[in-house]
C-alpha cells in the first residue's frame, strides 16, 4: 500500500456532483458509541471537506433563498 507522507493543504481526493472534496485530516481517536463498533476501541477518523467554489456558492445562495421562503 502507498502511504502519503506529504500532501498539499488542498489535496482533492474526489469530485461529487460538481463539488471537489478535499482531504481534511486524520485523527487517532476512540470509537464513539454510535458507529456500531465497541465503544472505546482505537480507530482512525478521516475528515473530508467540500472545496469552496462557484458551485458551492450557488447552492448556498439557493439554500438561503429557500430557507427564507419556507
Secondary structure as a PSIPRED ss2 file (coil, helix, strand):
# PSIPRED VFORMAT (PSIPRED V4.0)

   1 X C   1.000  0.000  0.000
   2 X C   1.000  0.000  0.000
   3 X C   1.000  0.000  0.000
   4 X C   1.000  0.000  0.000
   5 X C   1.000  0.000  0.000
   6 X C   1.000  0.000  0.000
   7 X C   1.000  0.000  0.000
   8 X C   1.000  0.000  0.000
   9 X C   1.000  0.000  0.000
  10 X C   1.000  0.000  0.000
  11 X C   1.000  0.000  0.000
  12 X E   0.000  0.000  1.000
  13 X E   0.000  0.000  1.000
  14 X E   0.000  0.000  1.000
  15 X E   0.000  0.000  1.000
  16 X E   0.000  0.000  1.000
  17 X C   1.000  0.000  0.000
  18 X C   1.000  0.000  0.000
  19 X E   0.000  0.000  1.000
  20 X E   0.000  0.000  1.000
  21 X E   0.000  0.000  1.000
  22 X E   0.000  0.000  1.000
  23 X E   0.000  0.000  1.000
  24 X E   0.000  0.000  1.000
  25 X E   0.000  0.000  1.000
  26 X E   0.000  0.000  1.000
  27 X E   0.000  0.000  1.000
  28 X E   0.000  0.000  1.000
  29 X E   0.000  0.000  1.000
  30 X E   0.000  0.000  1.000
  31 X C   1.000  0.000  0.000
  32 X C   1.000  0.000  0.000
  33 X H   0.000  1.000  0.000
  34 X H   0.000  1.000  0.000
  35 X H   0.000  1.000  0.000
  36 X C   1.000  0.000  0.000
  37 X C   1.000  0.000  0.000
  38 X C   1.000  0.000  0.000
  39 X C   1.000  0.000  0.000
  40 X C   1.000  0.000  0.000
  41 X C   1.000  0.000  0.000
  42 X E   0.000  0.000  1.000
  43 X E   0.000  0.000  1.000
  44 X E   0.000  0.000  1.000
  45 X E   0.000  0.000  1.000
  46 X E   0.000  0.000  1.000
  47 X E   0.000  0.000  1.000
  48 X E   0.000  0.000  1.000
  49 X E   0.000  0.000  1.000
  50 X E   0.000  0.000  1.000
  51 X C   1.000  0.000  0.000
  52 X C   1.000  0.000  0.000
  53 X C   1.000  0.000  0.000
  54 X H   0.000  1.000  0.000
  55 X H   0.000  1.000  0.000
  56 X H   0.000  1.000  0.000
  57 X H   0.000  1.000  0.000
  58 X H   0.000  1.000  0.000
  59 X H   0.000  1.000  0.000
  60 X H   0.000  1.000  0.000
  61 X H   0.000  1.000  0.000
  62 X H   0.000  1.000  0.000
  63 X H   0.000  1.000  0.000
  64 X H   0.000  1.000  0.000
  65 X H   0.000  1.000  0.000
  66 X H   0.000  1.000  0.000
  67 X H   0.000  1.000  0.000
  68 X H   0.000  1.000  0.000
  69 X H   0.000  1.000  0.000
  70 X C   1.000  0.000  0.000
